[in-house]
Amino acid sequence: IIQTKLARMAMELDAARLLTWRACELKDAGVEFSKEAAMAKLKASEVATYNSHQAIQILGGMGYVSDMPAERHYRDARITEIYEGTSEIQHLVIAGALNKEYAKSH
């Protein structure tokens, strides 16, 4: 079970990195990238929270001790879903961009 958790954590982290790199490439190319930036921010926030939660699960009771790095990482990760554009706001940005793309194509 731990191997499965670690594999999923690695895959999710890589997906967040790829979305971030994609947004950066678009920005560097001088094209619109707000949708991709919102996707990257949302995915990275969700992955940070998921992975830190899984780390706590793997560590068991010791993961919840406030002196342990896993507990601090979870708190730090959770706040990324709240500040500088909540996850809900990121979803709205993405949906708005998708609506614009659809309207242009039809």
C-alpha atoms as an extended CHARMM CRD file, in Angstrom:
* protein
*
       106  EXT
         1         1  ILE       CA              0.0000000000        0.0000000000        0.0000000000  PROA      1               0.0000000000
         2         2  ILE       CA              2.8240000000        2.4290000000        0.7800000000  PROA      2               0.0000000000
         3         3  GLN       CA              4.3950000000        1.7610000000       -2.6260000000  PROA      3               0.0000000000
         4         4  THR       CA              1.0910000000        2.5830000000       -4.2930000000  PROA      4               0.0000000000
         5         5  LYS       CA              0.8320000000        5.8200000000       -2.3180000000  PROA      5               0.0000000000
         6         6  LEU       CA              4.3900000000        6.7960000000       -3.2380000000  PROA      6               0.0000000000
         7         7  ALA       CA              3.7890000000        6.0290000000       -6.9150000000  PROA      7               0.0000000000
         8         8  ARG       CA              0.6440000000        8.1580000000       -7.0090000000  PROA      8               0.0000000000
         9         9  MET       CA              2.3840000000       10.9600000000       -5.1220000000  PROA      9               0.0000000000
        10        10  ALA       CA              5.2000000000       10.9450000000       -7.7020000000  PROA      10              0.0000000000
        11        11  MET       CA              2.7680000000       10.9380000000      -10.6420000000  PROA      11              0.0000000000
        12        12  GLU       CA              0.7240000000       13.8040000000       -9.2180000000  PROA      12              0.0000000000
        13        13  LEU       CA              3.8490000000       15.8430000000       -8.5270000000  PROA      13              0.0000000000
        14        14  ASP       CA              5.0700000000       15.3170000000      -12.0790000000  PROA      14              0.0000000000
        15        15  ALA       CA              1.6730000000       16.3520000000      -13.4770000000  PROA      15              0.0000000000
        16        16  ALA       CA              1.8050000000       19.5820000000      -11.4630000000  PROA      16              0.0000000000
        17        17  ARG       CA              5.3280000000       20.2810000000      -12.7260000000  PROA      17              0.0000000000
        18        18  LEU       CA              4.3110000000       19.6940000000      -16.3370000000  PROA      18              0.0000000000
        19        19  LEU       CA              1.3540000000       22.0740000000      -16.0390000000  PROA      19              0.0000000000
        20        20  THR       CA              3.6370000000       24.6910000000      -14.5030000000  PROA      20              0.0000000000
        21        21  TRP       CA              6.2330000000       24.3130000000      -17.2490000000  PROA      21              0.0000000000
        22        22  ARG       CA              3.5000000000       24.5870000000      -19.8780000000  PROA      22              0.0000000000
        23        23  ALA       CA              2.2200000000       27.8440000000      -18.4020000000  PROA      23              0.0000000000
        24        24  CYS       CA              5.7840000000       29.1930000000      -18.2630000000  PROA      24              0.0000000000
        25        25  GLU       CA              6.4220000000       28.2730000000      -21.9020000000  PROA      25              0.0000000000
        26        26  LEU       CA              3.2660000000       30.0860000000      -22.9870000000  PROA      26              0.0000000000
        27        27  LYS       CA              4.2120000000       33.1670000000      -20.9690000000  PROA      27              0.0000000000
        28        28  ASP       CA              7.7080000000       33.1510000000      -22.4540000000  PROA      28              0.0000000000
        29        29  ALA       CA              6.1650000000       32.8830000000      -25.9320000000  PROA      29              0.0000000000
        30        30  GLY       CA              4.0930000000       35.9900000000      -25.2230000000  PROA      30              0.0000000000
        31        31  VAL       CA              0.7210000000       34.3250000000      -25.6300000000  PROA      31              0.0000000000
        32        32  GLU       CA             -2.2800000000       34.1980000000      -23.3080000000  PROA      32              0.0000000000
        33        33  PHE       CA             -1.5860000000       31.8440000000      -20.4270000000  PROA      33              0.0000000000
        34        34  SER       CA             -4.0980000000       32.6970000000      -17.6870000000  PROA      34              0.0000000000
        35        35  LYS       CA             -5.9820000000       29.4070000000      -18.0960000000  PROA      35              0.0000000000
        36        36  GLU       CA             -2.7880000000       27.3750000000      -17.9510000000  PROA      36              0.0000000000
        37        37  ALA       CA             -1.4990000000       29.3830000000      -14.9860000000  PROA      37              0.0000000000
        38        38  ALA       CA             -4.7490000000       28.7310000000      -13.1230000000  PROA      38              0.0000000000
        39        39  MET       CA             -4.5250000000       25.0280000000      -13.9760000000  PROA      39              0.0000000000
        40        40  ALA       CA             -0.9360000000       24.8880000000      -12.7310000000  PROA      40              0.0000000000
        41        41  LYS       CA             -1.7370000000       26.7470000000       -9.5090000000  PROA      41              0.0000000000
        42        42  LEU       CA             -4.7730000000       24.5970000000       -8.8210000000  PROA      42              0.0000000000
        43        43  LYS       CA             -3.0090000000       21.3150000000       -9.5370000000  PROA      43              0.0000000000
        44        44  ALA       CA              0.1020000000       22.2640000000       -7.5540000000  PROA      44              0.0000000000
        45        45  SER       CA             -1.9990000000       23.3020000000       -4.5560000000  PROA      45              0.0000000000
        46        46  GLU       CA             -4.0540000000       20.1230000000       -4.6620000000  PROA      46              0.0000000000
        47        47  VAL       CA             -0.9600000000       17.9420000000       -5.0700000000  PROA      47              0.0000000000
        48        48  ALA       CA              0.8620000000       19.6440000000       -2.2080000000  PROA      48              0.0000000000
        49        49  THR       CA             -2.1070000000       19.0130000000        0.0760000000  PROA      49              0.0000000000
        50        50  TYR       CA             -2.6220000000       15.4470000000       -1.1640000000  PROA      50              0.0000000000
        51        51  ASN       CA              1.0450000000       14.4880000000       -0.9340000000  PROA      51              0.0000000000
        52        52  SER       CA              1.5420000000       15.9780000000        2.5150000000  PROA      52              0.0000000000
        53        53  HSD       CA             -1.6210000000       14.2370000000        3.7170000000  PROA      53              0.0000000000
        54        54  GLN       CA             -0.3380000000       10.9430000000        2.3370000000  PROA      54              0.0000000000
        55        55  ALA       CA              2.9850000000       11.5040000000        4.0990000000  PROA      55              0.0000000000
        56        56  ILE       CA              1.1110000000       11.8810000000        7.3820000000  PROA      56              0.0000000000
        57        57  GLN       CA             -0.8310000000        8.6940000000        6.6400000000  PROA      57              0.0000000000
        58        58  ILE       CA              2.3810000000        6.8010000000        5.9150000000  PROA      58              0.0000000000
        59        59  LEU       CA              3.9670000000        8.0270000000        9.1410000000  PROA      59              0.0000000000
        60        60  GLY       CA              0.9040000000        7.0730000000       11.1710000000  PROA      60              0.0000000000
        61        61  GLY       CA              0.4980000000        8.6830000000       14.5800000000  PROA      61              0.0000000000
        62        62  MET       CA              3.9130000000       10.2950000000       14.3800000000  PROA      62              0.0000000000
        63        63  GLY       CA              2.7590000000       12.2210000000       11.3270000000  PROA      63              0.0000000000
        64        64  TYR       CA              0.2960000000       14.2000000000       13.4260000000  PROA      64              0.0000000000
        65        65  VAL       CA              2.8420000000       15.3500000000       15.9890000000  PROA      65              0.0000000000
        66        66  SER       CA              3.3110000000       19.0870000000       15.5850000000  PROA      66              0.0000000000
        67        67  ASP       CA              7.0940000000       18.7820000000       15.8150000000  PROA      67              0.0000000000
        68        68  MET       CA              7.2200000000       16.5690000000       12.7170000000  PROA      68              0.0000000000
        69        69  PRO       CA              7.9140000000       18.1270000000        9.2980000000  PROA      69              0.0000000000
        70        70  ALA       CA              4.9900000000       16.2490000000        7.7100000000  PROA      70              0.0000000000
        71        71  GLU       CA              2.4680000000       18.0280000000        9.9170000000  PROA      71              0.0000000000
        72        72  ARG       CA              3.9740000000       21.4470000000        9.1220000000  PROA      72              0.0000000000
        73        73  HSD       CA              4.0840000000       20.6340000000        5.3980000000  PROA      73              0.0000000000
        74        74  TYR       CA              0.4010000000       19.7120000000        5.5090000000  PROA      74              0.0000000000
        75        75  ARG       CA             -0.5200000000       23.0340000000        7.1200000000  PROA      75              0.0000000000
        76        76  ASP       CA              1.6600000000       24.9340000000        4.6510000000  PROA      76              0.0000000000
        77        77  ALA       CA              0.1920000000       23.0370000000        1.7090000000  PROA      77              0.0000000000
        78        78  ARG       CA             -3.4050000000       23.4880000000        2.8110000000  PROA      78              0.0000000000
        79        79  ILE       CA             -3.0790000000       27.2610000000        2.8930000000  PROA      79              0.0000000000
        80        80  THR       CA             -2.0530000000       27.2680000000       -0.7890000000  PROA      80              0.0000000000
        81        81  GLU       CA             -5.6010000000       26.2150000000       -1.6520000000  PROA      81              0.0000000000
        82        82  ILE       CA             -6.9000000000       29.2920000000        0.1520000000  PROA      82              0.0000000000
        83        83  TYR       CA             -4.6550000000       32.3020000000       -0.4670000000  PROA      83              0.0000000000
        84        84  GLU       CA             -3.7790000000       34.0170000000       -3.7450000000  PROA      84              0.0000000000
        85        85  GLY       CA             -6.8730000000       32.6750000000       -5.4380000000  PROA      85              0.0000000000
        86        86  THR       CA             -8.8140000000       29.8880000000       -3.8290000000  PROA      86              0.0000000000
        87        87  SER       CA             -9.2800000000       26.6000000000       -5.6320000000  PROA      87              0.0000000000
        88        88  GLU       CA            -12.8400000000       27.6710000000       -6.4430000000  PROA      88              0.0000000000
        89        89  ILE       CA            -11.5670000000       30.8750000000       -8.0770000000  PROA      89              0.0000000000
        90        90  GLN       CA             -9.0450000000       28.8800000000      -10.1160000000  PROA      90              0.0000000000
        91        91  HSD       CA            -11.8900000000       26.6670000000      -11.3570000000  PROA      91              0.0000000000
        92        92  LEU       CA            -13.8240000000       29.7900000000      -12.3970000000  PROA      92              0.0000000000
        93        93  VAL       CA            -10.8040000000       31.1820000000      -14.2680000000  PROA      93              0.0000000000
        94        94  ILE       CA            -10.3350000000       27.8830000000      -16.0980000000  PROA      94              0.0000000000
        95        95  ALA       CA            -14.0390000000       27.5610000000      -16.9480000000  PROA      95              0.0000000000
        96        96  GLY       CA            -14.1830000000       31.1640000000      -18.1570000000  PROA      96              0.0000000000
        97        97  ALA       CA            -11.2210000000       30.5980000000      -20.4540000000  PROA      97              0.0000000000
        98        98  LEU       CA            -12.7650000000       27.3890000000      -21.7860000000  PROA      98              0.0000000000
        99        99  ASN       CA            -16.0170000000       29.2460000000      -22.5170000000  PROA      99              0.0000000000
       100       100  LYS       CA            -14.0890000000       31.9160000000      -24.4410000000  PROA      100             0.0000000000
       101       101  GLU       CA            -12.1930000000       29.2730000000      -26.4100000000  PROA      101             0.0000000000
       102       102  TYR       CA            -15.4340000000       27.4810000000      -27.2550000000  PROA      102             0.0000000000
       103       103  ALA       CA            -17.1640000000       30.7110000000      -28.2920000000  PROA      103             0.0000000000
       104       104  LYS       CA            -14.2680000000       31.5880000000      -30.6260000000  PROA      104             0.0000000000
       105       105  SER       CA            -14.3710000000       28.1860000000      -32.2920000000  PROA      105             0.0000000000
       106       106  HSD       CA            -18.1320000000       28.2220000000      -32.9140000000  PROA      106             0.0000000000
